[in-house]
Amino acid sequence: MKKRILSIAVCGCLLLTGCGVGNTLGIEGLVASPNLTDEQSNIHQTLENSVGKDIVLKYPENGNNRSAYVVADIDMEFTDEALVFYEFKNAAAGDSGVRINVMDQNEGGQWKSVFDLTGKGTDIDKVAISTLGSDRLKNIIVGYSSMTVDGKVLQISRYDGNEFMPSVFEDSYSIMEILDLDKDSFKEIFTVLNNTTTSTATASLIQSENGEILKTHQVAMGSDTVSFTNSTIGLVDEETPAVFVDCLKSTGELQTEIIYFRYNKLQNPLLQFPDKLLMKTSRPAGYYSKDIDGDGIIEIPSTELMPGHENLPDEEKVLMTSWYNYSDYYNLEKKYSGYYSISDGYQLVFPKRWQGMVTTKMDTATNEAVFYKYEGNISGFMTELMRIAVCPKTKTSEYEYQGYEVIGSSGQLDYLVKLPTNRREPLILTIDEVKNSFFIIQ
């Protein structure tokens, strides 16, 4: 049977069953669905035969795999295996929390349950099947979270076709990513652990060497971190992979630390000059590091008030967002600057002739960002240069009838701009300038 990884998407399951949003789902709805393949139905039935019907599926909350079912080659034999994440509806004290049922498949395609593992939490953070380091062994990598505990637990298991090793490695973490950080063509696990007791944090690399999984490198993270709210995998430059970690400080602001591998060790360059570099990345919560232009290199946001907003009420203030790249040695270089809408997921980069000459206000009646020529007084009459609206595709024709033009699309949303009909003002952009300055940020 051909090897592959199969995921049943969470959103698809919700649509099929009509259930509300959440990370658990009754198995009955999935089994009853007419859209399931025979193989998927066989997996459901095998699970029921093994553990009973009094269960709900559990879905990973983060990562690339968001399915309660993973079908993959785990033991490097000719047939696939399946992992099923679930919990008992009315669990006894010793059976509460996430469980993993491991299934094997014979050459005829029939499934059998071979092991049932008690997890390390009440919810699942991430799931991956991956080799680590130069070892060819496949690892079942599961990160667990709990509603009652801040930290998360990493558990790595292995199955060789005969023996299931439920826990070959365990560790605590706050952030976890799987990538080739040291550029040796093999993947590692990258973690950050925040020790709230000692107010210290450490980034680590976890690899497999000669069948043994161990931490191979570590580097200190900045102090005064309340939590690690986001991590992004990307490039620092055209060839250096890194993890960009957005840290929530006790002040309520975010700062970003960059961890990469150089000179045979993990490095945290922004921490070398915190007053110069870390403080430069300070911004309000919600402004996460992103690759906003799709070139693979991650940008770090920083904010300041739009021109003229200094004396406005807080609820009317709008921020100018600048995006920075890190460059050797120990520099943050501004790449873009303009208006960033977190709620609508886009960035309008201000062209050079707009810098210091244009400001932004929100039209609360239409929920549109409106861009004006700024001449020192934001409260008086200002010349409107353009406005941006975001709407469902079903409403797009109504906006186009009013003179708006589509400048981008994402899923079921269209992004539109309306430019003045009288374009004598030199600051008014052409439609091509708008499109070239507009980035949809996922």
N, C-alpha and C positions, 0 to 999 in steps of 0.2 A: 504494500500500500504506500502510495506517495506520501512523503513526509511534509507536514505543513503545520502552521499554527492557526487555530480557529478561534475566533472571538464572537460571542453573541453580544452585540452592543447593548448597553444599558438602555439607551433611548429607544431602541427597537423593541426591547422587552416591555418597556412601559407602554408603548403605543399598542402592542399586541394585547396586553392584558387590561389596559385602562386603569392601571394603578397610579397612585400619586407618586410624586418625586420622592426618592429616598434611596438608601443603599441596601435595602432588603426587599425581597420579592418572593411570594409564595410559589413553590415549584409547580403547584397544580395548574396555574395559569400558563406556564411555559409548556407543560406537557400537552395541554389542551389546544395549543396554538396550531392551526393548520399549516403554518409557514415553516415549522421545524422539519429538518431533514430526518430521514429514517435513522441516521447515525446519532443525531442529537437526541431523538426520542429514546433510542436505546440507552444512551448515557443517563437520561432522566430515570428510566425504568430501573437501570442497574443501581442507581443511587437509592431509589425507593426500596428496592429489594434488600439493600444492605443496611440502611439506617432507619427506614420507615418513612412515612409521609408527613410526620409532624415536624416539618422543617421550613426554613426560609433561606433563600440564597443571600449571600453576602458579596457585595461588589467593591472592588478597590476604588478608593476615593481620588487617587492621583496616579500619574504615570501613563504610559502608552496603552497598557492593557487595563480596560475597565470592565472586564467580563467576569462573571462568577464561574465560568467554565473556560479552561484553557486546555486545548488538545495540541500536543507537541511531541516531538521525539526527545525523550528525557534520558533513556538508557542507551541510546546509540545502537539500537537493534533495528529490525526490519519493520516493526509495527510501532504505532503511536501509543502514547499514554494520555490520560486525562486527569486533570486536577479540578475538583469541584469544591467551591468555598460555600459553606452554609453554617447555620446554627439551628439548634432545636427551639421550637416555639415555646415549649413549656419545660425548659431545661431544669434538671436537678442541679444542686449546688456544684457538683463536680463536673457537670457537662455544659456549663454556661460558657458563652464566648464563641469565637470563630473556630470552626473545624475544617479540616481539609481531607477530602476523600480522594485517595489515589487509585486510579483504575488502569489496568493493563488490557491490551487487546491481542487476541490470538490472530493467526494468519487468516482465519476465516472472517475476521472483522467483528467478532463477538467481544463484548466488554465484561470484565470481572473486577470487583473491588478487591484490592490487595492490601490496603492499609488505610487506617483512619487516624488522623493526627489532630491532637488538641492544640490549637493555636496559642499565641502569646498575648492576646488582647481581645477586645470586644468588637473592633473594626479592623479593616484592612487598609493600609496606606498605599502600598505599591506591591506589584507582583512582576517577576521577570524570570525567564528561563535563559541562562547564559553560562558560557564558560568564563573562567576568571584566570588571568595570567596565561601562561603557556600551557597549562594543563588542559587536556581535551575533555575532561569530565564536565558533564552538564550539571548545573546547580539550580535548584529551586529556591529562588530568592524571594522572601516574603517579608514585608515590613508591616508590623501591627501597631495600631493605635488603640487608645482606650479613652472612654468618656470621663474617667475619673483620674487619669494620670496624664501629666503634660508630656512626658517623654514617650518615645516610640521604641519598639524592639525589633531588631533585625534577626531573622532566623533563616539559616541556610540548610536545606535538606538535599539528599541525593538518593537516587534509585538506580541500581545497576541491572535491573531485570530479575534479580533473585532476592536481594535484600534491600529494604527501605531503611535508610539512615535518617531518622527524623530530625536530628539536630547535630550537624557537624561543625556549626559555628553559630554563636549568639553574641549580640552586642546591643547597646543602647545607642540611639541617635536622635537628632532633631531634624536633620536634612539628609536625604540619601539620593544619590544619582549613580547611574552605571554608564561608564564611558571609558575610552582609551585616553587617559589624561597624560600618560608619560610617553605616548607616541611610539610604543613598541609593537603595535598591531594587535595587542591583546587588551581585553577590557578589564577594568578594575571597578570596585565599589568605592565611591567617594562618600564620606559621611562627615557631618558636623555634629558634635555633641555639645550642648550647652549645659554646664554644671551650675545650676542656680544656687547651690549651697556655697560654692566657692567663688561665684561670679566670674568664672573663666569658661572659655570655650576652645575646642580643639577640632581641627580638620584632619581627617585621616584617609589613607588609601588602604583598601583591603584587597589582597590578592591570594591566589592559590599557587603554591610552590610544592612540587613533588607530592601532590595530593593533600597537602595541609593548607588550610586557610588561616591567614594571619594578617595583622596590621604591619605594613612595611614602612610607611612614612607618616609623619605627623607635622603639623605646624599650628602655632597659636593663632587664635582669632582675637579680635578686639574685645575689650571689656565693656561693661555697662550695657550689655545686650539683654533685653527682656525676652525676645523670641526671634527666631529666624523665620521670616514670613514667606520667603520666596527664593528659589534657586533657578538659575537659567544656565544651560549648557551652550557654549558657543566659542567663538574665537576672539582672542585679544588682538591679533593681527591676522595676516593671511595664512599663517601656518601654526599658530600656538593655541591649542585648545585650553579652555579654562572653565571654571564654574564661578558664576557671578552670584554671590550670596547677599540678598537684601536683608539687613538686620534692623529690627525695631529697637530703638534705644529708649531709655527711661524718660527722655524728654518728649516722647511721642513721635519723633521723627525717624525716618529711614536713612540708613547709610549703607553703602555697598562695599563689600570686600571681594577681591578677585583672587582666586587660588589657581595657580598653575604649577606645572612641574618643569624645573630647569636646574641644570647642574646637579642632577641626580638627587633632587630633593623637592619637596613641596615649598612653594613660596607664596607669601601674602604681601605683595609690593605696596599696596595702599597703606598697610599698617606700619610701614617703615617711617612714614611721615604723616601721622594722623592729623596734625594741625593743618598741614598744607593740603592733603589729599582727601582724607576721610571727611573732613568738614565741608569740603567742596561738593561732596555728593549728598549732603543733607537736604532733605525735602520732606514734604508731608507724607503720611501713610497712604498707600495705594499707588504711588508712582514707582513701578517696578522696572528693573533693567530689561531691555528688549532689543531685539534686532529689528529696528524699525524700517530699514530699507531693504532687507532681504539679502544682504551680501554675506551673511554668516558671522559678521563681527558685531558683538554686543555693544549697545550704547547704554550709558548710565545717565538717568535724568537728574536735572537740578532745576529749581524753580525760583522765580522772583515775580514781583507784581508787574502786571501790564502797565505801560505808561499811563499816568493819571489816576491810578487806582489807590494811591496811598491813603487818601482821606475818605474813601467810600466806606459804607457799612460793610461788615465782614461778609454778609450774605450776598453782596453785589460784587465783591472783589473777584477778579479773574487773574490767573497766573500765566506768566510766560514760562514755557518749558524749554530748557536747553538740553541737548543730548551730547555726552562726552565719550570719547574713546580713550582708552589708556594706551600710552606709547612709552617705549623705553627712552631714557630710564627715569621713572617716577614722574611722569607728566600725564595730566588729563587735558586733552585737546578738544575744544568745542567743534562739533561737526554740524549740528543743526540747532536752530532756535525758532520758536514760533508757538502756535496754540495747540495744546494737546487736550483732547476730550477723553477722559478716562471712561466715562459712562457710555460714549458712543464708539470708542475705540479707533480714533484717528488722530493724526498729526498733520497740521498745515505748517509747512516750513516757510518762514518769512524770507522773501528774497532780500538781497542787500539793500535795495532802495526802500524797503519797508522798515528796516532797522531804525528804531527810535522815532519813526514817522507814523506808525500805525498802532492802534490799540484795539481791544476786543471787548465787547459787552454781550451779555446774553439777552435775547428777546424772550422774556418769560412767558409771553402769550403764545409763542409758537415753538419754544424750546430750540431756537436756532442760535448759532454763534454768528454775531454780526461784527464785521471789521470796518473800522472808521479811520479816516485821516485824523491824526492827533495834532492839535495846534495849541496845546497847553491847558485846555479846559475841557474836561470830560463831561461836565454836567450841562454844558450848553449845546448849541447846534453843532453837529459834526457831519462831514460829508461821508455818506455810506459808500464803501468800496466793493463790498460783496457780503453774501451771507451763505452759510452752509446748513442744509437740512438733512436729516436722516429719517427714512420712512420705509415701511414694508413695501415690497415690490408691487403689491396690489394697489398701492396708493400713488405709485410713481407717475402715472399718466396725469393725475390731478395736478401734481407739482409742475410737470412739463407744460401743461396748459397755462400755468401762471408764469412761465418764462424760466423755469429752472432747467439745468442740464445735468445729466448723470456724469459723475466723475469717478465713480468706483462702486463695486458691489461686494458683498460678503454674505454668503448664505441667502437668507430671504430678505436682506436689507439692501437698499440702494442709498448711496451718498450723492447729494445733489448740491449744486452751487447756483446762485442767482447773481448775475452781474448787472450793474446799471446799464440802461440803454444809452444814456449819454456818457460817452467814454473819453471826454476831453481831459479829465483829470489824469495826469501821468502815473499816479499810483495805482490806478485800476489795472488789474492783471488781464492778460488774454486767457482764453479757456485752456490753451496749451500750457501756459505758465502755471495755471491752477493745477492741472493734472500732473505736471512734473513736480509740483511742490506738495502733493497730497499723498499721504501714506496711511493705509489701513493697518492697524496694529492689533494682532490677535493676542 
